[in-house]
Amino acid sequence: MTKILHVQTVLTNDDLEALKKKSGHNTTKDAVAAAVEHYLECPYTDEGDMWAERLKKTIDNRKK
């Protein structure tokens, strides 16, 4: 059985509105849940330096 927890964080209003817009969700709860789900599933988050790895992949794709 999965244990469900209630968590809190502090975000600026601008960051929260940007997250809602980017995620396509109108509610804070849905936008944050979508961001967490994406982070957990994204292959780049397993890398030590995810930005360097992502940039390398983008450059490799453009060379093809």
C-alpha positions as CSV (number, residue, x, y, z in Angstrom):
1,M,0.0,0.0,0.0
2,T,1.3,3.5,-0.9
3,K,1.7,6.0,1.9
4,I,0.4,9.5,0.9
5,L,2.0,12.5,2.4
6,H,1.0,16.2,2.5
7,V,4.0,18.4,1.6
8,Q,4.6,22.1,1.4
9,T,7.1,24.4,-0.2
10,V,7.7,28.1,-0.7
11,L,7.5,29.6,-4.3
12,T,7.3,33.1,-5.5
13,N,4.0,34.0,-7.1
14,D,5.7,34.6,-10.4
15,D,7.3,31.1,-10.3
16,L,4.0,29.5,-9.5
17,E,2.2,31.3,-12.3
18,A,5.0,30.3,-14.8
19,L,4.7,26.7,-13.6
20,K,0.9,26.7,-14.1
21,K,1.3,28.1,-17.6
22,K,4.1,25.8,-18.6
23,S,2.3,22.7,-17.2
24,G,-1.1,23.7,-18.6
25,H,-2.8,23.3,-15.3
26,N,-4.9,25.9,-13.6
27,T,-4.5,24.8,-10.0
28,T,-1.4,24.9,-7.8
29,K,-1.9,21.3,-6.7
30,D,-2.1,20.0,-10.3
31,A,0.8,22.1,-11.6
32,V,3.1,21.0,-8.7
33,A,2.0,17.3,-9.1
34,A,2.8,17.5,-12.9
35,A,6.2,19.0,-12.2
36,V,7.1,16.4,-9.6
37,E,5.9,13.6,-11.9
38,H,7.9,15.0,-14.8
39,Y,11.0,15.3,-12.7
40,L,10.8,11.7,-11.5
41,E,10.3,10.4,-15.0
42,C,12.8,12.6,-16.9
43,P,16.0,10.7,-17.8
44,Y,18.1,13.8,-17.4
45,T,17.5,14.0,-13.7
46,D,19.6,10.8,-13.2
47,E,22.7,12.5,-14.6
48,G,25.2,14.2,-12.4
49,D,25.1,17.3,-14.5
50,M,21.7,17.1,-16.3
51,W,22.2,20.4,-18.2
52,A,25.5,19.4,-19.7
53,E,24.1,16.0,-20.7
54,R,21.0,17.6,-22.3
55,L,23.2,20.1,-24.2
56,K,25.4,17.3,-25.4
57,K,22.4,15.4,-26.7
58,T,21.0,18.5,-28.4
59,I,24.3,19.2,-30.1
60,D,24.5,15.6,-31.2
61,N,21.0,15.7,-32.7
62,R,21.8,18.9,-34.6
63,K,24.9,17.3,-36.2
64,K,22.8,14.5,-37.7
